[in-house]
Amino acid sequence: MTHFVRFSGGSQRLIAACVLFIFLACQTAAAATYPATVLPSWNDSATKSKIIDFVQKVTDEGGAEYVKPEERIAVFDNDGTLWTEQPAYVQLVYLIDRIKTLAPQHPEWKTRQPFKGILENDMRAVAATGNVGLMEIEHAADAGLTTDEFKQNVTKWLDTARDPRFRRPYTELVYQPMLELLSYLRANGFKTYIVSGGGTDFMRPWAEKTYGIPPEQVIGSTDKVKFEIDKNGHAQLIKQGVINFIDDGDSKPVAINRYIGRMPLLAFGNSDGDLPMLQYVSSGTVPNLVLYLHHDDAGREYAYDRKSSFGKLDKGLDEATKKGWPVVSMKSDWKTVFPEPQAK
Protein backbone atom coordinates (compact mmCIF):
# COMPACT_ATOMS: atom_id res chain seq x y z
CA MET A 1 0.00 0.00 0.00
CA THR A 2 1.30 3.44 -0.89
CA HIS A 3 1.23 6.10 1.78
CA PHE A 4 0.96 9.77 0.90
CA VAL A 5 2.27 12.48 3.19
CA ARG A 6 0.88 15.98 2.84
CA PHE A 7 3.22 18.87 3.59
CA SER A 8 2.21 22.37 4.51
CA GLY A 9 3.02 25.23 2.18
CA GLY A 10 5.98 26.29 4.37
CA SER A 11 7.37 22.76 4.39
CA GLN A 12 7.07 22.50 0.61
CA ARG A 13 9.00 25.73 0.19
CA LEU A 14 11.68 24.49 2.59
CA ILE A 15 12.04 21.21 0.70
CA ALA A 16 12.25 23.04 -2.62
CA ALA A 17 14.94 25.32 -1.24
CA CYS A 18 16.94 22.30 -0.01
CA VAL A 19 16.67 20.58 -3.37
CA LEU A 20 17.82 23.77 -5.12
CA PHE A 21 20.73 24.14 -2.68
CA ILE A 22 21.88 20.53 -3.28
CA PHE A 23 21.58 20.98 -7.07
CA LEU A 24 23.63 24.18 -7.03
CA ALA A 25 26.22 22.58 -4.74
CA CYS A 26 26.60 19.67 -7.14
CA GLN A 27 26.92 22.04 -10.05
CA THR A 28 29.60 24.00 -8.21
CA ALA A 29 31.49 20.82 -7.34
CA ALA A 30 31.36 19.66 -10.94
CA ALA A 31 32.63 23.02 -12.15
CA ALA A 32 35.50 22.86 -9.65
CA THR A 33 36.41 19.35 -10.81
CA TYR A 34 36.29 20.16 -14.51
CA PRO A 35 37.14 23.83 -14.96
CA ALA A 36 36.71 25.33 -18.40
CA THR A 37 40.47 25.83 -18.65
CA VAL A 38 41.07 22.05 -18.73
CA LEU A 39 41.13 20.75 -22.32
CA PRO A 40 39.09 23.73 -23.61
CA SER A 41 39.03 22.48 -27.22
CA TRP A 42 37.43 19.20 -26.16
CA ASN A 43 33.68 18.90 -25.97
CA ASP A 44 32.24 17.84 -22.62
CA SER A 45 31.89 14.13 -23.27
CA ALA A 46 32.48 10.74 -21.67
CA THR A 47 35.91 10.63 -23.33
CA LYS A 48 37.04 13.92 -21.84
CA SER A 49 35.75 12.83 -18.44
CA LYS A 50 37.70 9.56 -18.65
CA ILE A 51 40.91 11.43 -19.37
CA ILE A 52 40.44 13.90 -16.52
CA ASP A 53 39.28 11.22 -14.08
CA PHE A 54 42.33 9.09 -14.93
CA VAL A 55 44.77 11.96 -14.40
CA GLN A 56 43.12 12.89 -11.11
CA LYS A 57 43.21 9.28 -9.95
CA VAL A 58 46.93 8.72 -10.58
CA THR A 59 47.93 12.11 -9.13
CA ASP A 60 45.86 11.87 -5.91
CA GLU A 61 48.46 11.17 -3.22
CA GLY A 62 45.85 9.80 -0.88
CA GLY A 63 44.25 7.58 -3.48
CA ALA A 64 44.65 3.84 -3.99
CA GLU A 65 45.92 4.28 -7.57
CA TYR A 66 48.41 7.07 -6.96
CA VAL A 67 51.51 6.89 -9.17
CA LYS A 68 54.73 8.71 -8.33
CA PRO A 69 55.67 11.53 -10.76
CA GLU A 70 58.80 9.77 -12.02
CA GLU A 71 56.64 6.87 -13.18
CA ARG A 72 54.06 8.97 -15.02
CA ILE A 73 54.92 8.27 -18.64
CA ALA A 74 52.65 9.02 -21.61
CA VAL A 75 53.45 7.89 -25.17
CA PHE A 76 51.95 9.30 -28.37
CA ASP A 77 52.13 8.28 -31.97
CA ASN A 78 52.86 11.27 -34.24
CA ASP A 79 51.44 10.86 -37.77
CA GLY A 80 47.65 11.04 -37.57
CA THR A 81 47.71 11.35 -33.77
CA LEU A 82 49.46 14.66 -33.20
CA TRP A 83 49.42 16.08 -36.73
CA THR A 84 47.79 15.33 -40.08
CA GLU A 85 48.91 12.36 -42.17
CA GLN A 86 46.72 12.78 -45.25
CA PRO A 87 46.99 12.68 -48.21
CA ALA A 88 50.46 11.28 -47.39
CA TYR A 89 52.87 11.16 -44.47
CA VAL A 90 54.65 14.50 -44.16
CA GLN A 91 58.08 12.86 -44.17
CA LEU A 92 57.23 11.13 -47.45
CA VAL A 93 56.26 14.51 -48.92
CA TYR A 94 59.64 15.84 -47.80
CA LEU A 95 61.46 12.93 -49.44
CA ILE A 96 59.52 13.40 -52.69
CA ASP A 97 60.38 17.11 -52.77
CA ARG A 98 63.99 16.25 -52.03
CA ILE A 99 64.13 13.80 -54.96
CA LYS A 100 62.67 16.42 -57.31
CA THR A 101 65.30 18.91 -56.14
CA LEU A 102 68.13 16.44 -56.81
CA ALA A 103 66.67 15.11 -60.08
CA PRO A 104 68.67 17.41 -62.44
CA GLN A 105 71.83 15.73 -61.15
CA HIS A 106 70.42 12.27 -61.90
CA PRO A 107 69.08 11.96 -65.47
CA GLU A 108 68.88 8.18 -65.02
CA TRP A 109 65.94 8.67 -62.64
CA LYS A 110 63.67 9.55 -65.59
CA THR A 111 63.44 5.87 -66.50
CA ARG A 112 63.99 4.17 -63.14
CA GLN A 113 61.34 3.47 -60.52
CA PRO A 114 60.44 4.68 -57.96
CA PHE A 115 62.07 7.93 -59.13
CA LYS A 116 60.23 7.93 -62.47
CA GLY A 117 56.92 7.79 -60.61
CA ILE A 118 57.92 10.69 -58.36
CA LEU A 119 58.97 12.88 -61.28
CA GLU A 120 55.73 12.10 -63.13
CA ASN A 121 53.58 12.48 -59.99
CA ASP A 122 52.49 8.85 -60.37
CA MET A 123 52.09 7.84 -56.74
CA ARG A 124 50.58 4.48 -57.69
CA ALA A 125 53.84 3.55 -59.38
CA VAL A 126 55.79 4.73 -56.34
CA ALA A 127 53.57 2.75 -53.97
CA ALA A 128 53.97 -0.36 -56.14
CA THR A 129 57.71 -0.44 -55.32
CA GLY A 130 56.87 -1.05 -51.65
CA ASN A 131 59.43 -0.89 -48.87
CA VAL A 132 62.26 -1.55 -51.31
CA GLY A 133 61.32 1.58 -53.23
CA LEU A 134 60.99 3.57 -50.01
CA MET A 135 64.50 2.56 -48.97
CA GLU A 136 65.81 3.61 -52.38
CA ILE A 137 64.17 7.01 -51.99
CA GLU A 138 65.58 7.38 -48.47
CA HIS A 139 69.07 6.45 -49.65
CA ALA A 140 69.00 8.81 -52.62
CA ALA A 141 67.66 11.72 -50.55
CA ASP A 142 69.86 11.47 -47.47
CA ALA A 143 72.98 9.37 -48.06
CA GLY A 144 76.19 11.31 -47.50
CA LEU A 145 74.62 14.13 -45.50
CA THR A 146 75.86 14.89 -42.01
CA THR A 147 73.19 14.80 -39.32
CA ASP A 148 73.54 18.58 -39.00
CA GLU A 149 73.02 19.06 -42.76
CA PHE A 150 69.94 16.84 -42.64
CA LYS A 151 68.53 18.85 -39.74
CA GLN A 152 69.08 22.08 -41.69
CA ASN A 153 67.35 20.61 -44.77
CA VAL A 154 64.31 19.54 -42.75
CA THR A 155 64.05 22.89 -40.96
CA LYS A 156 64.34 24.86 -44.18
CA TRP A 157 61.79 22.66 -45.94
CA LEU A 158 59.23 23.00 -43.13
CA ASP A 159 59.64 26.79 -43.25
CA THR A 160 58.52 26.90 -46.89
CA ALA A 161 56.42 23.77 -47.55
CA ARG A 162 52.65 24.09 -47.52
CA ASP A 163 49.93 21.47 -47.29
CA PRO A 164 48.10 21.22 -50.66
CA ARG A 165 44.61 21.41 -49.14
CA PHE A 166 44.90 23.78 -46.19
CA ARG A 167 47.72 25.96 -47.62
CA ARG A 168 49.35 26.11 -44.21
CA PRO A 169 52.77 25.01 -42.91
CA TYR A 170 52.73 21.41 -41.75
CA THR A 171 53.73 22.46 -38.25
CA GLU A 172 50.47 24.41 -38.05
CA LEU A 173 48.47 21.30 -38.96
CA VAL A 174 48.92 19.84 -35.52
CA TYR A 175 45.81 19.07 -33.50
CA GLN A 176 44.90 21.76 -30.99
CA PRO A 177 43.09 19.32 -28.63
CA MET A 178 46.19 17.13 -28.56
CA LEU A 179 48.45 20.09 -27.78
CA GLU A 180 46.16 20.81 -24.83
CA LEU A 181 46.31 17.19 -23.70
CA LEU A 182 50.11 17.18 -23.82
CA SER A 183 50.23 20.37 -21.74
CA TYR A 184 47.63 19.07 -19.29
CA LEU A 185 49.58 15.86 -18.71
CA ARG A 186 52.87 17.69 -18.20
CA ALA A 187 51.18 20.07 -15.76
CA ASN A 188 50.25 16.97 -13.76
CA GLY A 189 53.75 15.54 -13.62
CA PHE A 190 53.72 13.37 -16.74
CA LYS A 191 56.69 13.03 -19.06
CA THR A 192 55.43 12.93 -22.66
CA TYR A 193 57.12 10.91 -25.40
CA ILE A 194 56.63 10.51 -29.13
CA VAL A 195 56.79 6.88 -30.29
CA SER A 196 56.35 7.04 -34.05
CA GLY A 197 57.06 5.23 -37.28
CA GLY A 198 58.44 8.51 -38.61
CA GLY A 199 62.15 9.17 -38.64
CA THR A 200 63.72 10.23 -35.36
CA ASP A 201 66.04 12.66 -37.15
CA PHE A 202 63.09 14.08 -39.10
CA MET A 203 60.99 14.82 -36.01
CA ARG A 204 63.60 16.09 -33.58
CA PRO A 205 64.33 19.47 -35.26
CA TRP A 206 60.80 20.77 -34.68
CA ALA A 207 59.09 18.56 -32.04
CA GLU A 208 60.12 20.66 -29.05
CA LYS A 209 58.95 23.96 -30.51
CA THR A 210 55.73 22.43 -31.83
CA TYR A 211 54.75 19.97 -29.08
CA GLY A 212 56.96 20.88 -26.13
CA ILE A 213 58.60 17.44 -26.41
CA PRO A 214 62.42 17.62 -26.26
CA PRO A 215 64.63 15.64 -28.70
CA GLU A 216 65.59 13.01 -26.13
CA GLN A 217 61.90 12.09 -25.76
CA VAL A 218 61.36 11.55 -29.50
CA ILE A 219 61.53 7.87 -30.47
CA GLY A 220 61.14 6.91 -34.12
CA SER A 221 62.60 4.95 -36.99
CA THR A 222 66.34 5.31 -37.46
CA ASP A 223 68.85 4.88 -40.24
CA LYS A 224 72.51 3.97 -40.02
CA VAL A 225 75.07 6.70 -39.42
CA LYS A 226 78.84 6.58 -39.46
CA PHE A 227 81.26 8.52 -37.28
CA GLU A 228 84.00 10.35 -39.20
CA ILE A 229 86.65 13.01 -38.70
CA ASP A 230 86.67 15.40 -41.66
CA LYS A 231 89.76 16.90 -43.28
CA ASN A 232 89.57 19.86 -40.87
CA GLY A 233 89.60 17.61 -37.82
CA HIS A 234 85.89 18.05 -37.03
CA ALA A 235 83.94 15.05 -35.73
CA GLN A 236 80.68 14.38 -37.55
CA LEU A 237 78.03 11.75 -38.16
CA ILE A 238 77.33 10.79 -41.78
CA LYS A 239 73.95 9.37 -42.78
CA GLN A 240 74.33 6.14 -44.76
CA GLY A 241 70.85 6.15 -46.28
CA VAL A 242 70.19 2.64 -44.94
CA ILE A 243 67.27 1.96 -42.60
CA ASN A 244 68.38 0.60 -39.24
CA PHE A 245 65.13 0.29 -37.23
CA ILE A 246 61.48 0.80 -38.21
CA ASP A 247 59.50 1.91 -35.17
CA ASP A 248 56.08 0.62 -36.16
CA GLY A 249 53.76 -2.21 -35.18
CA ASP A 250 55.41 -4.79 -32.93
CA SER A 251 58.56 -2.66 -32.77
CA LYS A 252 56.88 0.11 -30.76
CA PRO A 253 56.76 -1.81 -27.46
CA VAL A 254 60.36 -2.89 -28.10
CA ALA A 255 61.38 0.76 -28.54
CA ILE A 256 59.50 1.80 -25.38
CA ASN A 257 61.36 -0.82 -23.37
CA ARG A 258 64.69 0.03 -24.99
CA TYR A 259 64.60 3.82 -24.80
CA ILE A 260 62.26 4.58 -21.88
CA GLY A 261 62.64 1.60 -19.58
CA ARG A 262 59.37 2.26 -17.77
CA MET A 263 55.86 1.06 -18.49
CA PRO A 264 53.79 4.05 -19.69
CA LEU A 265 50.51 4.86 -17.98
CA LEU A 266 48.90 6.37 -21.07
CA ALA A 267 49.19 5.57 -24.78
CA PHE A 268 47.48 7.36 -27.67
CA GLY A 269 47.46 6.23 -31.31
CA ASN A 270 45.32 6.29 -34.42
CA SER A 271 46.18 3.28 -36.56
CA ASP A 272 46.77 -0.46 -36.62
CA GLY A 273 50.49 0.33 -36.47
CA ASP A 274 49.86 1.62 -32.93
CA LEU A 275 47.87 -1.42 -31.80
CA PRO A 276 50.83 -3.33 -30.24
CA MET A 277 51.78 -0.20 -28.28
CA LEU A 278 48.26 0.13 -26.89
CA GLN A 279 48.08 -3.60 -26.13
CA TYR A 280 51.40 -3.39 -24.32
CA VAL A 281 50.43 -0.41 -22.17
CA SER A 282 46.96 -1.78 -21.38
CA SER A 283 48.51 -5.02 -20.12
CA GLY A 284 50.63 -3.26 -17.50
CA THR A 285 50.12 -3.73 -13.78
CA VAL A 286 50.09 0.04 -13.19
CA PRO A 287 46.92 2.10 -13.76
CA ASN A 288 46.61 2.82 -17.45
CA LEU A 289 44.55 4.49 -20.14
CA VAL A 290 44.86 3.76 -23.86
CA LEU A 291 43.02 5.73 -26.53
CA TYR A 292 42.49 5.76 -30.28
CA LEU A 293 41.85 8.84 -32.38
CA HIS A 294 39.23 8.17 -35.07
CA HIS A 295 39.41 10.39 -38.13
CA ASP A 296 35.73 10.84 -38.95
CA ASP A 297 35.59 14.53 -39.85
CA ALA A 298 35.87 15.03 -43.61
CA GLY A 299 34.77 18.65 -43.30
CA ARG A 300 37.45 19.91 -40.93
CA GLU A 301 40.13 17.32 -41.71
CA TYR A 302 39.65 13.83 -43.21
CA ALA A 303 37.46 10.76 -42.70
CA TYR A 304 39.20 7.40 -43.01
CA ASP A 305 39.79 4.15 -41.14
CA ARG A 306 39.59 0.55 -42.38
CA LYS A 307 40.63 1.00 -46.02
CA SER A 308 43.06 3.89 -45.83
CA SER A 309 46.54 3.69 -47.38
CA PHE A 310 47.85 5.96 -44.62
CA GLY A 311 46.82 5.47 -41.01
CA LYS A 312 44.66 2.39 -41.56
CA LEU A 313 42.50 1.69 -38.51
CA ASP A 314 40.88 -1.73 -38.83
CA LYS A 315 42.09 -4.32 -36.32
CA GLY A 316 42.66 -1.53 -33.81
CA LEU A 317 39.06 -0.36 -34.08
CA ASP A 318 37.80 -3.87 -33.43
CA GLU A 319 40.16 -4.28 -30.48
CA ALA A 320 39.06 -0.97 -28.97
CA THR A 321 35.41 -2.01 -29.22
CA LYS A 322 36.15 -5.42 -27.72
CA LYS A 323 38.16 -4.07 -24.78
CA GLY A 324 36.29 -0.84 -24.17
CA TRP A 325 39.15 1.50 -24.99
CA PRO A 326 38.03 5.08 -25.54
CA VAL A 327 37.85 6.00 -29.23
CA VAL A 328 38.09 9.76 -29.65
CA SER A 329 35.82 11.02 -32.39
CA MET A 330 37.42 13.98 -34.12
CA LYS A 331 33.96 15.09 -35.23
CA SER A 332 32.12 14.71 -31.92
CA ASP A 333 34.77 15.09 -29.23
CA TRP A 334 36.68 18.09 -30.56
CA LYS A 335 35.41 21.66 -30.76
CA THR A 336 38.22 22.56 -33.14
CA VAL A 337 40.92 20.64 -34.99
CA PHE A 338 43.82 22.94 -35.83
CA PRO A 339 45.22 25.95 -33.96
CA GLU A 340 44.46 29.42 -35.21
CA PRO A 341 46.82 30.40 -38.10
CA GLN A 342 49.92 32.18 -36.91
CA ALA A 343 50.36 35.82 -37.84
CA LYS A 344 52.54 36.33 -40.88
Helices and strands as residue ranges (DSSP letters): H 9-33, H 46-59, G 69-71, E 73-76, H 90-102, G 103-105, G 107-111, H 115-119, H 123-128, H 130-142, H 147-160, G 170-172, H 176-187, E 191-199, H 200-211, G 215-217, E 218-229, E 235-245, H 251-259, E 266-269, G 272-274, H 275-282, E 289-294, H 315-323, E 327-329, H 330-333
